[in-house]
Amino acid sequence: MTTQPTAPLAMLYQHTFNPRQTHDSEDITALAHSIAVNGLLQNLSGYRDSKDGIGIVAGGRRLAALQYIHQNPTEFEGGTLPDFDAIPVNITADATLARSWAGAEAATQRPLHPAEEISYYADLASTGATPDNIARAFGCTTAHVKRRLKLASLPAETMAALRADEISLDAAGHLTLCTTPEQHAQMLETAIRNPRSGMWLKQKILEDRVEGTDRRAIFVGAELYTMEGGAVEEDLFAEEMVFADEALLQKLFEQKVATSAERITAEQGYAKTVPIFETHVSYTHTQTLTRPERIPLDLPEADAKELEQLLERGNNEEELTDAEIYRMDELEDRARGSYSDEDIAAGTAFAYVDRTGKLQIEGPYLPRAGTQTATDNEGSATQIPAKPPITQGGLDDLKRIQSLALQTKLIDKPELMLDLLAFQLAHGLPGYAGPLNVQISEQAITPSNTDEVRIDKRLTEDDESLTTPPAEAFTAFKELGKAHRNKVLARTLARTLNQPFHNPLNAALCETMDVSPRDVWTPTADNHFKACSVPTLDAIWRELVIQDGEGDAEMERFAKLKKGEKAKELEALFNDASVQEALGLSRAQVAAIDAWVPVMLRGDH
């Protein structure tokens, strides 16, 4: 029987060969609790490069967890503490083997598929294990376990779809919000047949309910809502509540805004405060009113000088920090002064809740000259705003009718629609400011190291700024012709293409159009090879240099090199014809080098 080698914990340290040099503190704490429950299930692997210690090349997380247990023993009372004088360690004095251990563990670790993890947790829970017990055993958080157990309650067909990767883990989480088997079946079919963003699926599922992030839910709060009989559901995956009764929530929202308006009137002295249930004060509310002038305030000398300096820096297009911008706004607002007591006492304020769920006050407003007057019970005349010519709802309907008329006219003019789209993209107009409510999101294409990366300038150049009125600029744009328009569309839409690595259709385009990363990139030590593990570098050299049954000595020489030396030799292999010639490579091998791409970017991977 072979005795397992051990070493005292005090002799162990994390070696630089270990690919993972940093660890999340919460992850280490969770793993420490798992070791205290289960023991050390996998040995560490270490390199004895000195007489004073053993550098751990594989198992750095386990080492950090053991050190945490040793430093915090009282936290693990009731558990089984490891023998800190005899930690199981596979030990070698061979640097090449130590590097191989380090790379092998990093490359071969594969986490459980979510469906497998869910099933396993569910089996443990069925035997009486609590989420806390499971979390400690598996070295994860209790919240993570609760989310997995929630997913375990999904129907079998949904779990099968998750296991087959027909739906994402996010989509499965959203499906836990379905309230009936019929809704669940419909939404599952939708998620499989028409996979969109998880947020879209969630919105479809919650059509008759309200998310906890809704401004009304934030303002009312779960406590008041449930006191009034409202039901809430917990969305474990968004860590928020779902409000089931939208009608009740809306009623409580309007009541609370109205009550807040009364309080504002009493506390701040306005003549009245009008509650507004939209996210802003609209023209309908203020068209017969006007804002009084503020009484300017002379800032203290130091504040005035600070404001002057901030404004000067801003005018010179010097970038200000968020704190400096906030300070500048604060000082400007103070300098504008405040309203007179008389204007506040005679004025109307408006109370509304913004999109973040915060109560906002806007005022005071005074009646415009020429508005109607009324007599109060004591016989004194007071001005009252004239009745608006149309309600806000009526105005909104007119806006929609105008949009309907324009859309109806344009639906038969595809060329004009393409002109509008290209014009908007050419000038970088956002959806809210352009003719079309479309938002283009450019995808990142610039790697962290651009050495030997060839980027077409059309993919990075800035859009033209709009320097003339939109209608005039659009006329000028159309006069440039279809060729210019199509060039703009191709250039701008190309920037939005999703990564082929994650998009099956774009991956198929790469294949049919014979697209290769090597068209724009040549690998070097800095832009690729330094990111590869040692076993990966060895595999590339073996693939491109070593012929079947030949070259064992050359492979042995390369394997003994340090990682940096291997990266430099591979760079020379790809970029220096004299190196290829010195190695005696055939034309076929040189062609393979010219066409080589990493395994993970190959179409059959």
C-alpha distance (Angstrom), angle and dihedral (degrees) to the residues before:
residue distance angle dihedral
M1 . . .
T2 3.85 . .
T3 3.79 116.7 .
Q4 3.78 115.1 -130.8
P5 3.82 110.2 -121.6
T6 3.80 114.8 -119.9
A7 3.78 137.7 -174.8
P8 3.82 135.1 -166.6
L9 3.79 113.8 -96.3
A10 3.80 89.5 -124.9
M11 3.83 89.8 65.2
L12 3.81 94.6 53.9
Y13 3.78 126.3 92.4
Q14 3.80 134.9 160.0
H15 3.79 110.3 -91.9
T16 3.80 123.9 -141.8
F17 3.83 88.7 -120.3
N18 3.82 88.2 70.9
P19 3.85 107.6 101.4
R20 3.82 92.9 -147.0
Q21 3.79 108.5 63.9
T22 3.81 99.7 162.9
H23 3.79 130.2 50.8
D24 3.79 135.0 -167.1
S25 3.82 109.9 -111.0
E26 3.82 94.1 -139.2
D27 3.80 90.3 50.0
I28 3.81 91.1 51.6
T29 3.81 92.0 48.8
A30 3.80 91.1 50.8
L31 3.81 91.6 48.1
A32 3.81 90.0 49.1
H33 3.82 90.1 57.0
S34 3.81 89.7 48.1
I35 3.82 90.9 53.4
A36 3.81 90.1 48.5
V37 3.82 89.0 54.8
N38 3.80 101.5 38.0
G39 3.78 104.5 20.8
L40 3.81 123.8 -126.6
L41 3.82 101.1 -44.7
Q42 3.80 96.3 -178.2
N43 3.78 127.4 42.4
L44 3.77 123.0 -122.8
S45 3.81 119.5 -117.4
G46 3.78 118.6 -138.2
Y47 3.81 142.6 -175.8
R48 3.81 117.6 -140.2
D49 3.80 99.9 -148.8
S50 3.80 94.3 151.1
K51 3.78 139.1 24.6
D52 3.80 91.9 -116.8
G53 3.77 101.0 62.0
I54 3.78 151.7 -8.0
G55 3.80 118.5 -111.9
I56 3.80 112.9 -141.4
V57 3.81 108.6 -133.2
A58 3.84 96.8 171.9
G59 3.80 122.0 30.8
G60 3.80 102.1 37.9
R61 3.83 92.2 149.4
R62 3.79 91.1 51.2
L63 3.81 90.4 48.8
A64 3.82 91.2 50.8
A65 3.82 90.1 48.7
L66 3.81 92.1 50.2
Q67 3.81 90.1 49.8
Y68 3.82 89.3 50.0
I69 3.82 91.1 52.7
H70 3.80 90.7 48.2
Q71 3.82 91.5 51.2
N72 3.85 95.3 44.0
P73 3.84 106.6 34.8
T74 3.82 95.5 152.8
E75 3.81 89.8 62.1
F76 3.81 89.4 65.3
E77 3.79 101.5 49.1
G78 3.78 108.8 147.4
G79 3.79 91.9 29.7
T80 3.79 128.8 94.8
L81 3.78 111.3 -99.2
P82 3.82 116.1 -147.7
D83 3.80 121.8 -115.4
F84 3.80 98.7 -98.0
D85 3.80 90.8 -164.3
A86 3.82 93.5 57.7
I87 3.80 112.5 38.3
P88 3.86 110.9 169.0
V89 3.82 107.5 -113.3
N90 3.80 131.9 168.0
I91 3.81 102.5 -139.4
T92 3.80 131.8 -162.1
A93 3.79 134.5 170.2
D94 3.83 91.4 -158.6
A95 3.83 109.7 102.6
T96 3.83 92.7 -159.5
L97 3.79 92.3 53.6
A98 3.81 91.0 45.0
R99 3.82 90.8 53.8
S100 3.80 89.2 48.0
W101 3.83 91.1 52.9
A102 3.80 90.5 49.7
G103 3.80 93.8 50.0
A104 3.80 95.2 41.1
E105 3.80 94.9 56.0
A106 3.80 92.9 46.4
A107 3.80 92.5 47.7
T108 3.80 99.4 43.4
Q109 3.79 101.0 44.6
R110 3.82 108.8 111.9
P111 3.79 122.0 178.4
L112 3.79 120.7 -136.0
H113 3.78 115.8 -89.5
P114 3.83 106.7 -104.3
A115 3.81 90.8 -115.7
E116 3.82 90.7 54.2
E117 3.80 91.6 48.1
I118 3.82 91.8 48.6
S119 3.80 92.3 50.3
Y120 3.80 92.6 48.1
Y121 3.80 94.0 49.5
A122 3.81 90.2 48.0
D123 3.82 90.8 53.5
L124 3.82 90.2 51.9
A125 3.80 91.9 47.7
S126 3.82 90.3 51.6
T127 3.82 88.7 60.1
G128 3.81 91.4 55.2
A129 3.80 101.0 -92.2
T130 3.81 112.3 148.0
P131 3.82 123.8 -137.8
D132 3.82 88.1 -107.0
N133 3.83 91.4 53.4
I134 3.80 92.4 48.2
A135 3.81 92.4 46.8
R136 3.80 92.3 52.9
A137 3.80 91.9 46.9
F138 3.80 94.6 50.3
G139 3.79 98.9 36.5
C140 3.80 96.9 -118.5
T141 3.80 137.2 111.0
T142 3.79 124.3 -79.9
A143 3.81 89.4 -124.1
H144 3.82 89.5 57.5
V145 3.81 91.0 52.4
K146 3.81 92.5 47.8
R147 3.80 90.4 53.0
R148 3.80 91.3 50.4
L149 3.82 91.5 48.4
K150 3.80 89.7 50.1
L151 3.80 88.3 55.1
A152 3.81 89.2 50.2
S153 3.82 88.0 67.7
L154 3.82 91.6 63.7
P155 3.83 117.4 109.7
A156 3.79 118.7 -89.6
E157 3.81 93.7 -108.5
T158 3.79 90.6 55.7
M159 3.80 92.3 50.2
A160 3.81 88.6 48.8
A161 3.80 90.2 53.1
L162 3.81 90.3 49.9
R163 3.81 91.7 48.0
A164 3.82 90.0 50.6
D165 3.84 90.5 48.2
E166 3.81 90.4 -119.4
I167 3.80 88.8 130.0
S168 3.78 130.3 28.3
L169 3.78 126.4 -115.2
D170 3.82 88.3 -111.3
A171 3.81 90.8 54.3
A172 3.82 90.4 50.0
G173 3.81 89.4 52.6
H174 3.80 91.6 52.0
L175 3.82 90.4 49.3
T176 3.82 89.5 62.8
L177 3.83 85.6 71.5
C178 3.81 92.9 65.4
T179 3.81 111.3 113.2
T180 3.82 102.3 -160.1
P181 3.82 134.8 37.0
E182 3.81 88.4 -120.6
Q183 3.80 93.1 55.0
H184 3.80 91.0 44.9
A185 3.82 93.0 52.3
Q186 3.81 91.4 47.9
M187 3.80 94.3 47.7
L188 3.83 92.4 45.4
E189 3.80 90.1 53.8
T190 3.80 89.6 47.7
A191 3.82 92.5 49.9
I192 3.82 92.1 50.7
R193 3.80 97.4 40.8
N194 3.78 99.1 40.7
P195 3.82 109.9 22.5
R196 3.80 109.1 -165.9
S197 3.75 131.8 154.6
G198 3.78 116.3 -47.1
M199 3.79 89.5 -119.8
W200 3.82 91.1 60.0
L201 3.81 91.1 52.1
K202 3.79 91.3 48.2
Q203 3.80 91.6 51.4
K204 3.82 90.3 52.0
I205 3.80 91.3 50.7
L206 3.81 93.5 47.4
E207 3.81 97.0 44.9
D208 3.82 91.8 125.4
R209 3.80 96.1 35.5
V210 3.79 135.7 61.3
E211 3.80 128.0 -121.2
G212 3.77 119.4 -128.5
T213 3.81 89.2 -117.3
D214 3.82 91.2 63.7
R215 3.81 110.6 115.4
R216 3.82 90.8 -124.5
A217 3.80 92.0 53.6
I218 3.80 92.0 47.9
F219 3.81 92.7 48.5
V220 3.82 97.1 44.8
G221 3.81 95.8 38.2
A222 3.80 129.5 -148.9
E223 3.81 93.6 -94.3
L224 3.81 96.3 61.0
Y225 3.80 92.1 38.8
T226 3.82 93.8 53.6
M227 3.84 91.8 43.1
E228 3.81 86.9 59.6
G229 3.79 91.4 52.7
G230 3.79 100.9 -93.4
A231 3.78 119.5 147.8
V232 3.80 121.1 -132.5
E233 3.78 129.3 -165.8
E234 3.79 125.1 -157.6
D235 3.79 117.5 -121.7
L236 3.81 99.7 -158.0
F237 3.79 92.6 -174.1
A238 3.80 96.2 56.1
E239 3.83 92.1 32.0
E240 3.79 90.2 -129.7
M241 3.80 140.8 105.1
V242 3.81 126.3 -102.9
F243 3.81 116.3 -142.8
A244 3.80 109.3 -141.9
D245 3.85 100.4 -166.2
E246 3.80 110.1 59.3
A247 3.81 93.4 174.7
L248 3.81 92.0 56.8
L249 3.80 91.5 44.6
Q250 3.82 91.3 51.9
K251 3.82 91.1 48.8
L252 3.81 92.6 50.7
F253 3.79 90.4 44.6
E254 3.80 93.3 55.0
Q255 3.81 91.6 44.8
K256 3.80 92.4 51.5
V257 3.82 93.5 46.9
A258 3.83 89.7 49.6
T259 3.82 91.7 48.5
S260 3.81 89.8 48.1
A261 3.82 89.5 52.5
E262 3.80 90.8 54.5
R263 3.79 91.0 49.4
I264 3.81 91.9 49.6
T265 3.81 90.7 52.6
A266 3.81 91.2 51.8
E267 3.82 96.1 43.5
Q268 3.81 101.9 39.7
G269 3.79 101.2 33.2
Y270 3.81 102.2 -121.2
A271 3.81 118.1 156.4
K272 3.78 86.4 -120.8
T273 3.79 140.3 -20.2
V274 3.79 118.1 -140.3
P275 3.83 117.0 -149.1
I276 3.82 113.5 -132.3
F277 3.79 119.3 -164.5
E278 3.81 96.9 -165.4
T279 3.82 124.0 82.3
H280 3.81 94.6 -101.3
V281 3.79 144.4 17.3
S282 3.81 106.1 -92.8
Y283 3.79 133.9 -155.4
T284 3.81 89.5 -101.2
H285 3.80 89.5 66.9
T286 3.80 98.4 43.9
Q287 3.85 105.8 32.0
T288 3.83 92.6 103.7
L289 3.80 93.8 39.4
T290 3.78 136.4 73.7
R291 3.79 135.1 -158.3
P292 3.84 115.4 -113.8
E293 3.78 119.9 -131.3
R294 3.77 119.4 -94.6
I295 3.78 121.5 -124.2
P296 3.85 103.9 -115.6
L297 3.79 117.6 -123.9
D298 3.80 124.9 -144.4
L299 3.79 106.2 -131.5
P300 3.81 119.8 -138.2
E301 3.79 110.7 -91.2
A302 3.81 95.2 -104.8
D303 3.82 92.7 49.4
A304 3.82 92.1 45.6
K305 3.81 90.9 51.9
E306 3.81 91.7 47.3
L307 3.82 90.8 51.2
E308 3.81 91.5 48.3
Q309 3.81 91.3 52.2
L310 3.82 93.0 48.0
L311 3.80 92.2 48.8
E312 3.79 91.3 48.2
R313 3.79 91.9 51.4
G314 3.81 90.6 48.1
N315 3.80 92.6 49.2
N316 3.81 89.5 51.2
E317 3.83 87.9 56.0
E318 3.79 91.0 -114.2
E319 3.79 109.8 157.2
L320 3.80 113.5 -110.2
T321 3.78 125.2 -157.1
D322 3.82 120.0 -116.5
A323 3.81 89.1 -106.7
E324 3.81 91.3 52.3
I325 3.82 92.3 48.7
Y326 3.80 90.2 49.7
R327 3.82 90.3 49.2
M328 3.81 92.0 48.4
D329 3.83 91.5 51.0
E330 3.80 90.3 47.9
L331 3.80 93.1 51.6
E332 3.82 92.9 45.1
D333 3.80 90.7 51.1
R334 3.81 91.4 50.1
A335 3.82 91.0 48.1
R336 3.78 90.9 54.2
G337 3.78 86.8 61.9
S338 3.79 129.4 -152.1
Y339 3.77 138.5 -69.2
S340 3.77 121.1 -91.9
D341 3.79 119.6 -100.4
E342 3.81 88.5 -116.9
D343 3.83 92.9 55.6
I344 3.79 91.6 47.7
A345 3.82 92.4 48.4
A346 3.82 91.4 50.3
G347 3.77 96.6 36.7
T348 3.77 137.6 97.3
A349 3.80 121.2 -130.4
F350 3.79 128.8 -165.1
A351 3.79 125.6 -140.8
Y352 3.82 120.3 -158.7
V353 3.79 140.6 152.6
D354 3.81 116.7 -116.6
R355 3.80 126.7 -142.6
T356 3.81 91.8 -85.8
G357 3.81 93.0 57.0
K358 3.82 95.8 -105.8
L359 3.81 122.9 135.9
Q360 3.79 112.0 -118.2
I361 3.82 130.1 -167.3
E362 3.80 122.3 -152.6
G363 3.79 121.1 -175.0
P364 2.88 173.9 -48.6
Y365 3.81 103.7 -94.8
L366 3.81 124.0 175.8
P367 3.83 128.2 -158.6
R368 3.78 115.4 -93.3
A369 3.79 117.5 -114.2
G370 3.79 112.0 -83.3
T371 3.78 98.2 30.0
Q372 3.76 120.8 139.5
T373 3.81 122.8 -84.3
A374 3.78 132.0 -146.2
T375 3.80 134.3 -167.7
D376 3.77 119.5 -121.5
N377 3.82 126.1 -144.9
E378 3.79 92.0 -86.7
G379 3.82 92.3 55.2
S380 3.83 98.5 -108.5
A381 3.80 119.4 131.8
T382 3.80 119.5 -120.6
Q383 3.78 128.9 -177.2
I384 3.79 117.5 -115.4
P385 3.79 126.6 -171.2
A386 3.79 115.9 -103.7
K387 3.79 114.2 -108.3
P388 3.83 109.6 -91.8
P389 3.82 112.8 -104.1
I390 3.79 90.3 -125.3
T391 3.78 136.6 9.7
Q392 3.78 121.6 -107.8
G393 3.81 89.7 -111.0
G394 3.79 90.4 53.3
L395 3.80 91.3 49.1
D396 3.82 90.7 49.6
D397 3.83 89.7 52.2
L398 3.82 91.3 52.0
K399 3.81 90.2 51.8
R400 3.82 90.5 51.7
I401 3.80 91.9 48.1
Q402 3.79 90.4 52.1
S403 3.84 90.0 50.8
L404 3.81 90.7 47.4
A405 3.82 91.1 53.8
L406 3.82 92.7 50.3
Q407 3.82 94.0 45.4
T408 3.81 90.6 49.3
K409 3.81 90.4 53.7
L410 3.82 94.6 45.6
I411 3.80 98.2 45.8
D412 3.81 89.7 81.7
K413 3.82 94.3 47.3
P414 3.83 106.9 73.8
E415 3.79 93.7 161.6
L416 3.79 92.0 55.5
M417 3.81 90.0 47.1
L418 3.82 89.9 53.3
D419 3.81 88.8 48.9
L420 3.82 90.2 52.7
L421 3.80 92.5 47.6
A422 3.80 93.4 48.1
F423 3.82 91.6 46.2
Q424 3.80 91.3 52.2
L425 3.80 92.6 47.2
A426 3.80 93.7 45.1
H427 3.81 91.1 58.1
G428 3.80 96.9 37.2
L429 3.81 93.1 -121.8
P430 3.85 113.2 175.2
G431 3.80 120.0 -126.7
Y432 3.79 94.5 -101.1
A433 3.82 93.8 51.8
G434 3.81 103.2 35.3
P435 3.81 129.6 77.5
L436 3.83 90.9 -102.2
N437 3.79 127.5 50.0
V438 3.80 93.3 -129.3
Q439 3.78 126.7 127.3
I440 3.78 121.1 -154.5
S441 3.81 118.0 -155.6
E442 3.78 113.4 -162.9
Q443 3.80 114.8 -144.5
A444 3.80 122.7 -129.9
I445 3.81 111.9 -103.4
T446 3.80 103.0 159.2
P447 3.83 111.5 96.4
S448 3.79 121.5 -144.8
N449 3.82 89.3 -102.7
T450 3.82 117.1 39.4
D451 3.82 95.8 -172.8
E452 3.84 107.8 134.5
V453 3.83 90.9 0.1
R454 3.81 114.3 130.0
I455 3.84 111.3 -152.9
D456 3.80 118.8 -174.5
K457 3.80 105.1 -126.3
R458 3.81 90.5 -135.1
L459 3.80 88.6 69.1
T460 3.79 93.8 57.2
E461 3.79 106.5 30.0
D462 3.80 117.2 113.2
D463 3.81 122.5 -106.7
E464 3.78 118.8 -105.5
S465 3.79 115.8 -91.3
L466 3.80 117.3 -119.7
T467 3.82 104.2 -115.7
T468 3.82 101.2 163.9
P469 3.83 133.2 48.5
P470 3.84 110.3 -69.1
A471 3.82 96.5 -116.2
E472 3.82 91.9 50.2
A473 3.81 92.1 44.6
F474 3.82 91.6 49.6
T475 3.82 91.7 53.0
A476 3.80 90.0 51.4
F477 3.82 90.4 47.3
K478 3.82 93.4 53.8
E479 3.79 90.3 50.4
L480 3.80 89.1 63.2
G481 3.82 87.9 70.5
K482 3.79 139.5 -130.7
A483 3.79 94.9 -65.4
H484 3.81 90.8 61.1
R485 3.80 91.4 43.3
N486 3.79 93.0 51.2
K487 3.81 90.8 47.1
V488 3.82 89.5 54.6
L489 3.81 91.8 48.0
A490 3.80 93.5 48.5
R491 3.80 93.0 46.0
T492 3.80 96.6 45.9
L493 3.79 99.0 38.8
A494 3.82 90.4 47.0
R495 3.79 87.5 61.4
T496 3.81 89.9 60.2
L497 3.82 97.6 54.2
N498 3.79 111.5 128.1
Q499 3.79 118.6 -123.9
P500 3.84 111.6 -80.7
F501 3.82 86.8 -141.3
H502 3.83 88.6 70.9
N503 3.82 101.7 24.9
P504 3.84 118.6 71.8
L505 3.82 94.4 -160.6
N506 3.79 93.5 51.6
A507 3.80 89.5 45.1
A508 3.82 88.1 54.9
L509 3.81 89.4 49.9
C510 3.80 89.2 55.1
E511 3.80 88.7 55.6
T512 3.81 98.7 44.1
M513 3.82 92.9 44.4
D514 3.82 92.1 44.1
V515 3.82 92.2 -122.0
S516 3.80 118.3 173.1
P517 3.82 130.7 179.9
R518 3.80 85.6 -129.3
D519 3.82 88.3 69.7
V520 3.81 87.7 75.6
W521 3.80 104.6 16.2
T522 3.78 141.8 54.0
P523 3.82 115.3 -168.4
T524 3.81 118.4 -118.4
A525 3.78 135.0 172.6
D526 3.79 92.7 -96.9
N527 3.80 100.5 40.1
H528 3.81 98.0 44.9
F529 3.78 123.5 -15.2
K530 3.81 96.4 64.7
A531 3.81 87.6 59.8
C532 3.83 91.8 56.6
S533 3.78 125.1 90.8
V534 3.80 119.1 -116.1
P535 3.86 93.6 -106.3
T536 3.82 88.6 52.1
L537 3.82 91.9 52.3
D538 3.80 89.5 49.3
A539 3.81 90.5 50.0
I540 3.84 92.4 51.7
W541 3.82 91.7 50.5
R542 3.79 91.1 47.4
E543 3.81 91.9 48.7
L544 3.81 96.2 49.4
V545 3.80 105.9 29.3
I546 3.80 109.7 26.7
Q547 3.82 116.9 77.9
D548 3.81 119.8 -148.7
G549 3.77 109.0 -78.3
E550 3.79 92.8 -0.5
G551 3.76 138.2 85.9
D552 3.80 100.6 42.3
A553 3.79 90.7 141.7
E554 3.81 91.8 50.3
M555 3.81 91.0 48.7
E556 3.78 90.5 49.2
R557 3.84 90.1 50.9
F558 3.81 92.2 50.0
A559 3.82 92.9 46.0
K560 3.82 91.1 58.1
L561 3.81 93.7 55.9
K562 3.78 122.3 102.9
K563 3.80 116.6 -105.4
G564 3.81 94.0 -105.1
E565 3.80 91.0 50.4
K566 3.80 91.3 50.2
A567 3.81 91.1 51.0
K568 3.82 91.1 50.9
E569 3.83 92.8 48.5
L570 3.81 90.9 50.0
E571 3.81 89.9 49.7
A572 3.81 89.5 53.3
L573 3.82 90.4 46.9
F574 3.80 90.7 57.0
N575 3.80 98.6 39.1
D576 3.81 108.9 30.6
A577 3.81 120.8 66.7
S578 3.82 91.0 -166.7
V579 3.83 89.8 62.2
Q580 3.80 90.7 51.3
E581 3.81 89.2 50.0
A582 3.83 92.9 48.0
L583 3.79 89.7 53.4
G584 3.81 89.7 52.4
L585 3.78 94.3 -123.5
S586 3.79 119.4 178.6
R587 3.80 124.4 -125.3
A588 3.78 88.5 -104.1
Q589 3.81 91.0 54.5
V590 3.82 91.9 48.8
A591 3.81 89.6 49.8
A592 3.80 89.4 50.4
I593 3.82 89.6 52.7
D594 3.80 91.4 50.1
A595 3.83 90.8 50.9
W596 3.82 98.3 38.3
V597 3.81 119.6 125.0
P598 3.82 128.2 171.9
V599 3.80 115.5 -83.5
M600 3.82 93.6 -113.5
L601 3.83 91.3 59.3
R602 3.78 96.1 49.7
G603 3.78 116.0 110.0
D604 3.81 94.4 -125.3
H605 3.81 94.6 50.3
